[in-house]
């Protein structure tokens, strides 16, 4: 299933063929009905059953905070969309957290799917968040960061946040820039093995690593987190309930933004 579309990954597929799917839909539908959600699920057909089953197993997608978001600035750099979200009543020069979307996302994904602007407003974080289309082929250090500086943001030391392949990219970018330029990095179920992750290069950067327990990358995430702690890194996060979907990513955003607030606030002037 497409994780970036928020459908998530149930612990086992409901079947590829029509016959098994109908049979499992009937069996699961009975269980759902027992739990009080079967009527709507069955009325929606097999896809409704999948969604209801995922909601039970993975948890519902949390509603975004009701706090009004700050201003959004949309522009283009080298043909790619760039979206910058500011905290409400932003004053002074703000540092910035660069957000790297997953494989099927874009610059709008953190704002449209994960409601990052509302979460930022509710967190009270005094920093901006920024994303760019197709970050793997974008020159983050040489093009995006200078552009953000032109927009009035403080890029001397940044934060980096990524999901899935964007999580792997966040770890790589943080390792490349180093602790002199990165205040903190957070990766949600980074799609990289512990053996290939740049753990040694990340020891001096505060890091948050987390994953839903039903995510395929949970074991690797847990191994990386243990390895960083063993190396003496300031490492937070962990494995908690959830799947590889929007519900989990929204669920951990408050914890991640609080993490950035603590460590971005300590960045030197």
N, C-alpha and C positions, 0 to 999 in steps of 0.2 A: 504494500500500500504506500501511497505517497505521503510521507511524513510531513513535508512542507505544506501540504494541503490540509493538514490537521486531522486526517482520518485515522492516523495512528497505526500501530501494529499490534494486533491481538496476539496472545501467546501461541495460538495455532490458527492457521487459515480455516475458513469455514467450508473450503472445498472448491475445486476449480470446475468440476463437472456439474451439469445441471441436476442429475439425479442425487448425488451426495449432498449438494447444496440444499435441495428442497428437503431432503430427509433431516439434515442437521438443522435447517431453519425450523422445521416442525418441532424437533426435540428441544432445541434451544428456546424456541418460542414458548413451549410449555413452561420451561423454567422461568422465562421472563414474565410470563403471565402470573406465575406464582409470586413473583416479586412485585407485581403490580404495574409493570411497564410493557407487558406483552401485547396489549390491544393496539396501541399506537405503532409499535414495532412491526407487528404482523400486517397491519393495514398499509404500511409503507413498503411491503414486500421484502425480498432478501436484503436489500441495502439497508432498510430500516432495522432489520434484525442485527446486521453487522454493527450498525451505529449504536444500537441499544446494548449489545453485548460488549462493545468497546467501552461504553460509558460505565458499565458495571465493573469491568476488569481494570480499566485504566483510570477511571474517574472522569467526572464531567469537566468541561472546559470552564475555568473560573471566569466570572464576569469581570470586566475591567473595572478599576476604581472609578468612582463617580467624580473624583476631583477633576476640575477643568484643566486641560493640558495647556502648556505654554505655546508660544508661536512656532509654527513650522515654516522653514525656508526651503523652497525647492528650486533647483537650478541644474545646470549641466556642466560637466567638465570633460573635455575630450570626447564629447558625444554621449557620455554616461550620465544618467540622473544621479544627483546627489540630494539627499534629504537631511536637513539639520533640525533637530528638535531642541528647543530651549526650555528650561524650567519656567514656571510662572513667575512673573515679577523679577525676571533675571536682571541682576545688577552687577556692574564691574566686569572684569575680564574672567571668562569661564574657561576651565579646562574642558576636555572633550573625551568621550568614550566612542571609539570606532566600533561599529557593529558589522559583523560579517555574516551574511545570510547563508542558508544551506544551498544544496545543489540546484533546487528548482525555484529559489527565491529571487528577489531583486531588492532594489533600494527601498521599496515601499513595504516589503514584508514585515520588518520589525514594527512598523507603525500600524499597518492595516491588520495583520494577523495576530501580533502579540501585544498590541496596544501599549507600546513602550512609552509613548508620550504621556499617557495617563498614569502609568506606573511611576514614571519619573516624577510627575507632579505630586503624586501621593507620597513618594519616598522622601520628599524634601531635599533631594540631592541638588547640590549647587554646581552642576556641570551640564554641558550639552551632550547630546547623542547624535551621531552622524552615520549615515550608511551610503553606499554607492553601488550601482548596478555592476554585476559581473566582476566582483572584486578580484577573482583569481588572475584576471588579465589586466587589472588596473595597477598603476604604479602608486601604491598607497603612500610610501615615504616621499617619493619624488614629485608627485602631482597633487594627490588629495590633501596631504598635510599642509603644503604651502598654500593651497586654496583656502583651507579652513583658517589659516593664519590671516589671510587677506580678509576673511569674514569677521575678524576680530577675536578669534578664539586663541587660547593659550595652548600651543602644541609642544611646548618644551618637554613635558612629560604627559603621556596620554594613558587612557585605559583602553582595553581591547576586549570585546565580547563576541563570541561566535557560537553558532549552533551546528551540530553535525559536521559536515565538511567545513563549514565556517568555523567550528570549534577547533578543528585541526589547523586551519589557517591562522586562527588567533594565536595558538601556541607557537607556530612557526614564525609569525610576524613578531611576536614578543621576544622570541629568542634572537631574531635578527637585529632588532633595535636595541635590546639589552636594557638593564635596569636604569641606565642614565636617561633613557627616553620613555620608559614604560613604568607607570606607577603601579598598575595592577592588571591582571588578565583573568578572564573567566571563560570557561569552555563548557558547554552543555553537551554531554555525550559526544566528545570529539571523535570523528571517524578516522582514528589512527591507532595503530598498535602501540603498546607500551615500549616495545623494542625500537620503534621508529620515531617516537616522540623525543623532542630535544630537552629531556629532563634536566640534564646537567646545566644547560644554558638558562634554565628557568629558576634555579635555586634562589637567586637573589631578588626575584620578583614575586610579590604576594600573588597567590593564585587560588582560584576557586574552580573546582572540578566536581561535576555532579552528573547523575544519570538516573533515569527511571529504572527500576529493577527488572522490568520486562524489555528494556532496550537491548538490542544485540551488542552494543558497545559497553554495557555495564561492567562486565568483568575487566575489560581493558582499562576503563576509567578508574575502577577501584584499585587496580594494580598500579596505575600511574600515581594516584593519590598517596598510596602507601609508600611508593618509591620516593616521592618528593618529600614526604614527612621524614623518611629515613635519612635523607640527605640534608635535613635541617631547614627545609623551605618553610615559609609561612603559607601553609596550605589549608584551605577550608573546603566545605562541601560534603559530598558523600553520595551514597546510593539510597534512594528512597522510593516509595511507591509511585508507580507510573509507567508509562510506555514511551515509545518514540513518537510523540505527537505534540500538537499544540497545547493540549491540556497540561502536560508536564512542564513544558517550557514557560507557559504563563504562570504556573504554580510556583516556580522557583525564582521568577523575576524579582519579587520583593527582596528575597535573600541576596540575590546578586547585586541589586542596586544599593542595598545597605553595605555590602562588601566594598563596592566602589566608593561610596561616601566616606567610609573610614579611611581608605588608603589614598584616595585622590586628595583628601583634605590635608594629608601629610606631605604632599609634594612641595619641594622647596620653591621659594619665590625666585 
